[in-house]
Amino acid sequence: MREFFHSKILLTTSHRPSRNARRLVKVLAKLIPGCTKINRGKLTFKLLALQALDLNCDKLIVVRNRKGNPGYLDLYAVKPFGELIKECTVKLCGYSVSANYNKIATSIQRVLLNLMPALISNTVDIDTEFKIRTLECIIKIFNATVVSKNMNIERNENDVCMHITIPKIGKKSCTKERNLIEITFTRCSNGEKLLSLNICYNSYG
C-alpha cells in the first residue's frame, strides 16, 4: 500500500473558547490525521509554538470564536526557534456534528479527498483563483490525501472520506452568509456521516 506524508499538527482554541468551539475541536482532533489537541489556557502564541516544537509538530491550527461559535480555522507553519507564520484562514458559516463521530477510531490515518476538476469550474460567480486558494487551505488544515479514481488506494474501516461541493449559486446559511464550500466527512467503509462544515464566501485570509 502506498504511504502518504502528513504534517504533524497541534490543535487548540483561542483564549476563552465557547462551548461550541471546544466541541468542534474535540471532533477535529479525531478527524485530522497526525493531530494532537491541547487546551489553550493562558498560553501565548510564543508558548504554543514552543509546545508544537516539543511535540515535533510543524503546523498549528487555532479555532477562533465568532459570536459565540467557532468562526475561523487559522493555520500556522511552525518554524525553528518558536516562530509562527500564518499560512491561511477559513471562515466557518456553520457546522453540524453527527452522533456517529463517537465511532471514529482514536487515530485516523487518512482523510481521502477526490478533488475533481468540476469543483473549480462549476461556478461562474466566484473567482477561480479564490476557490483554488481556499481549497488548498482546506487540504492543508485537514491533512487530506488527494486521490483520484485512477489511483489504486485500498480503503480501510478507519479511513475518513472528505466530500467537497461548491454551490452553483452562492447559497446562504442560517447566518445569511454565502457558502463558498460545503464539506462533509464520512466513514469511507459505510458512508456514515460524521461532520459537516460550511465555509463562507469571504473565507480565505
HUZI-V793074 format. One record per residue. N is the residue number from 0. OMEGA is omega in radians with two decimals (* if undefined). Layout:
BEGIN
n=N omega=OMEGA
n=N omega=OMEGA
END
This chain:
BEGIN
n=0 omega=3.14
n=1 omega=3.12
n=2 omega=-3.12
n=3 omega=3.11
n=4 omega=3.06
n=5 omega=2.99
n=6 omega=2.97
n=7 omega=-2.96
n=8 omega=2.98
n=9 omega=-3.06
n=10 omega=3.11
n=11 omega=-3.13
n=12 omega=2.93
n=13 omega=3.08
n=14 omega=3.13
n=15 omega=-3.11
n=16 omega=3.06
n=17 omega=3.12
n=18 omega=3.14
n=19 omega=3.11
n=20 omega=3.12
n=21 omega=3.13
n=22 omega=3.14
n=23 omega=3.11
n=24 omega=3.13
n=25 omega=3.13
n=26 omega=-3.12
n=27 omega=3.14
n=28 omega=3.11
n=29 omega=-3.02
n=30 omega=-3.01
n=31 omega=3.12
n=32 omega=3.09
n=33 omega=-3.03
n=34 omega=3.04
n=35 omega=-3.12
n=36 omega=3.02
n=37 omega=3.04
n=38 omega=-3.07
n=39 omega=-3.10
n=40 omega=3.13
n=41 omega=-3.10
n=42 omega=3.03
n=43 omega=3.10
n=44 omega=3.12
n=45 omega=3.13
n=46 omega=3.07
n=47 omega=3.13
n=48 omega=3.12
n=49 omega=3.08
n=50 omega=3.11
n=51 omega=3.11
n=52 omega=3.12
n=53 omega=-3.12
n=54 omega=-3.13
n=55 omega=3.10
n=56 omega=3.12
n=57 omega=3.09
n=58 omega=3.06
n=59 omega=3.03
n=60 omega=3.08
n=61 omega=3.07
n=62 omega=-3.08
n=63 omega=3.11
n=64 omega=2.94
n=65 omega=3.14
n=66 omega=3.07
n=67 omega=3.14
n=68 omega=3.05
n=69 omega=-3.03
n=70 omega=-3.09
n=71 omega=2.97
n=72 omega=-3.13
n=73 omega=3.14
n=74 omega=3.13
n=75 omega=2.96
n=76 omega=3.14
n=77 omega=-3.10
n=78 omega=3.11
n=79 omega=3.12
n=80 omega=3.00
n=81 omega=3.10
n=82 omega=3.09
n=83 omega=3.09
n=84 omega=-3.13
n=85 omega=-3.13
n=86 omega=-3.10
n=87 omega=3.11
n=88 omega=2.93
n=89 omega=-3.12
n=90 omega=-3.11
n=91 omega=3.01
n=92 omega=-3.12
n=93 omega=3.11
n=94 omega=3.13
n=95 omega=-3.14
n=96 omega=3.09
n=97 omega=3.08
n=98 omega=-3.12
n=99 omega=-3.07
n=100 omega=3.10
n=101 omega=-3.13
n=102 omega=-3.12
n=103 omega=3.09
n=104 omega=-3.10
n=105 omega=-3.10
n=106 omega=3.07
n=107 omega=-3.12
n=108 omega=-3.06
n=109 omega=2.89
n=110 omega=-3.04
n=111 omega=-3.13
n=112 omega=3.02
n=113 omega=-3.04
n=114 omega=-3.07
n=115 omega=3.11
n=116 omega=-3.13
n=117 omega=3.12
n=118 omega=-3.11
n=119 omega=-2.94
n=120 omega=-2.99
n=121 omega=3.08
n=122 omega=3.13
n=123 omega=-3.05
n=124 omega=-3.14
n=125 omega=-3.11
n=126 omega=-3.07
n=127 omega=3.13
n=128 omega=3.11
n=129 omega=3.13
n=130 omega=-3.13
n=131 omega=3.14
n=132 omega=3.13
n=133 omega=3.11
n=134 omega=3.10
n=135 omega=3.13
n=136 omega=-3.14
n=137 omega=3.14
n=138 omega=3.13
n=139 omega=-3.09
n=140 omega=-3.05
n=141 omega=3.08
n=142 omega=-3.01
n=143 omega=3.02
n=144 omega=-3.11
n=145 omega=-3.11
n=146 omega=3.05
n=147 omega=-3.13
n=148 omega=-3.10
n=149 omega=-3.13
n=150 omega=-3.14
n=151 omega=-3.09
n=152 omega=3.05
n=153 omega=3.13
n=154 omega=3.09
n=155 omega=-3.01
n=156 omega=3.13
n=157 omega=3.09
n=158 omega=3.05
n=159 omega=3.11
n=160 omega=3.09
n=161 omega=3.12
n=162 omega=-3.12
n=163 omega=3.04
n=164 omega=3.09
n=165 omega=-3.12
n=166 omega=3.12
n=167 omega=3.04
n=168 omega=-3.10
n=169 omega=-3.09
n=170 omega=3.12
n=171 omega=3.09
n=172 omega=3.13
n=173 omega=3.10
n=174 omega=3.10
n=175 omega=3.02
n=176 omega=-3.09
n=177 omega=3.06
n=178 omega=3.05
n=179 omega=-3.05
n=180 omega=3.03
n=181 omega=-3.10
n=182 omega=3.06
n=183 omega=3.07
n=184 omega=3.11
n=185 omega=2.98
n=186 omega=-3.11
n=187 omega=-3.04
n=188 omega=-3.06
n=189 omega=3.08
n=190 omega=3.11
n=191 omega=-3.14
n=192 omega=-3.10
n=193 omega=-3.06
n=194 omega=3.03
n=195 omega=3.11
n=196 omega=3.01
n=197 omega=-3.13
n=198 omega=-3.07
n=199 omega=-3.11
n=200 omega=-3.13
n=201 omega=-2.95
n=202 omega=-2.93
n=203 omega=3.12
n=204 omega=*
END
